[in-house]
Amino acid sequence: MLIVFSGLPGTGKTTISREVARRRQAMHLRIDVIEQAIRNAGVLAGEVGTAGYAVANALAEANLAAGLPVVADCVNPVRESRAGWQAVAARTGVPLVQVLVVCSDATEHRRRVEERVSDVPGLVAPDWPAVTRRRFEAWDGPHLRLDTAELSPGEAVARVEAHLDAMRG
């Protein structure tokens, strides 16, 4: 199974996706880690752009083909990035579960963005103005929506687990 967590920085994607990956004994693919590794390698003259998603899609596909579940943690802001995950699931013949994580309370979301400390060495997390300027296209496909202004991390994980269990059965 391929489970893709999407949403703006500071919504709680990493907290929730990490726990789901742990519970599912799945590979946790975090775009922030991949993109920072690309930057650290110094192989690109400019922005990382789509390279991080291309690497993540390839890693997901290889692990899914080996029979391992994969949990991806990414902003996934545009249809093209979402289509990449859909293609990986289709090529490997696994179910795709898309989870959109939002924080509907702008004050709380801003507090999280401004107070968080990056756990990825060298990664400079975006500030609030950068988060609010991000292009994030509306969702047009099936997905589970989690609002972390209304759910604790534990409740959000429980919602995902219940959704996954319902899919099985």
C-alpha positions as a printed Julia matrix, in Angstrom:
169×3 Matrix{Float64}:
   0.0    0.0     0.0
   1.13   3.54   -0.76
  -0.08   6.16    1.73
   0.69   9.76    0.74
   0.36  12.56    3.3
   0.03  16.02    1.76
  -0.45  19.53    3.08
   1.25  22.81    3.78
   4.25  22.99    6.12
   3.26  23.14    9.79
  -0.02  21.22    9.49
   1.26  18.09   11.25
   2.01  15.79    8.29
   5.32  14.52    9.61
   4.06  13.81   13.13
   1.1   11.83   11.82
   2.85  10.09    8.9
   5.78   8.98   11.06
   3.45   7.28   13.51
   1.41   5.62   10.75
   4.65   4.36    9.15
   5.83   3.01   12.5
   2.55   1.22   13.14
   2.43  -0.19    9.61
   6.13  -1.11    9.59
   6.36   0.92    6.4
   9.12   2.87    4.76
   8.74   6.57    5.65
   9.69   8.76    2.68
   9.99  12.39    3.7
  10.49  14.84    0.86
  12.26  17.35    3.17
  14.99  14.78    3.89
  15.4   13.88    0.2
  15.5   17.49   -0.95
  18.03  18.46    1.73
  20.25  15.51    0.75
  20.16  16.74   -2.86
  21.1   20.26   -1.73
  23.9   18.89    0.48
  25.31  16.91   -2.46
  25.79  20.19   -4.32
  24.84  18.67   -7.66
  22.22  21.26   -8.59
  23.02  24.84   -9.47
  19.55  26.12   -8.58
  16.43  25.04   -6.78
  15.73  21.36   -6.16
  12.46  21.7    -8.07
  10.86  18.38   -9.0
  14.03  16.35   -8.3
  12.95  15.48   -4.75
   9.63  14.1    -5.93
  11.31  12.14   -8.73
  13.67  10.5    -6.22
  10.81   9.83   -3.79
   8.67   8.28   -6.52
  11.55   6.0    -7.56
  12.26   4.94   -3.98
   8.57   4.32   -3.32
   8.25   2.23   -6.47
  11.3    0.11   -5.64
  10.07  -0.56   -2.1
   6.49  -1.28   -3.17
   7.8   -3.7    -5.82
   9.71  -5.46   -3.03
   6.45  -5.88   -1.12
   6.99  -3.16    1.48
   4.34  -0.58    2.38
   5.36   3.04    1.85
   4.25   6.2     3.65
   5.18   9.42    1.86
   5.31  12.81    3.62
   5.26  15.78    1.25
   3.55  19.08    0.5
   2.29  17.58   -2.79
   0.89  20.95   -3.85
   0.03  20.42   -7.51
  -1.78  17.92   -9.71
   1.5   16.87  -11.34
   3.03  15.73   -8.04
  -0.17  13.89   -7.15
  -0.2   12.24  -10.57
   3.33  10.97   -9.88
   2.14   9.07   -6.81
  -0.88   7.75   -8.72
   1.43   6.44  -11.45
   3.67   4.7    -8.91
   0.66   2.97   -7.33
  -0.66   1.95  -10.75
   2.69   0.56  -11.94
   3.14  -1.48   -8.76
  -0.5   -2.55   -8.5
  -0.98  -1.32   -4.94
  -3.78   0.71   -3.38
  -3.11   4.44   -3.06
  -4.43   6.27   -0.01
  -4.13  10.04   -0.16
  -4.36  11.99    3.08
  -4.68  15.76    3.07
  -3.59  17.35    6.34
  -4.81  20.89    7.02
  -4.91  23.25    9.99
  -8.07  25.35    9.65
  -7.1   27.67   12.51
  -4.77  30.21   10.88
  -3.5   31.51   14.23
  -2.57  28.01   15.38
  -1.05  27.14   12.01
   1.08  30.29   12.09
   2.21  29.54   15.67
   3.31  26.05   14.62
   5.23  27.35   11.61
   6.95  30.1    13.59
   7.84  27.94   16.61
   8.97  24.74   14.97
  12.59  23.72   14.81
  13.74  21.63   11.86
  14.87  18.11   12.69
  16.6   17.79    9.3
  20.2   19.02    9.55
  20.75  22.0     7.27
  17.09  22.4     6.33
  15.78  25.92    6.69
  12.04  25.6     7.28
   9.83  28.14    5.51
   8.55  31.1     7.51
   4.86  32.06    7.71
   4.89  34.44    4.7
   6.5   31.7     2.57
   3.87  29.18    3.69
   1.01  31.54    2.89
   2.45  32.32   -0.57
   2.7   28.64   -1.53
   0.73  27.5    -4.53
  -1.53  24.68   -3.39
  -4.03  23.46   -5.95
  -7.45  22.22   -4.86
  -7.92  18.49   -4.55
 -10.03  16.84   -7.21
  -9.63  13.16   -6.33
 -10.55  10.91   -3.43
  -8.69  11.62   -0.21
  -9.01  11.53    3.55
  -8.97  15.05    5.03
  -7.57  15.6     8.53
  -7.91  18.96   10.26
  -5.27  19.17   12.97
  -6.93  22.26   14.44
  -9.7   19.87   15.5
  -7.77  16.61   16.0
  -4.86  15.77   18.26
  -2.01  13.84   16.62
  -3.29  10.65   18.27
  -6.82  11.24   17.01
  -5.52  11.95   13.51
  -3.49   8.72   13.5
  -6.58   6.82   14.73
  -8.63   8.3    11.85
  -6.03   7.15    9.33
  -5.87   3.69   10.87
  -9.69   3.4    10.83
  -9.74   4.51    7.18
  -7.09   1.95    6.24
  -8.9   -0.81    8.15
 -12.18   0.07    6.41
 -10.46  -0.21    3.03
  -9.43  -3.78    3.83
 -12.79  -4.72    4.66
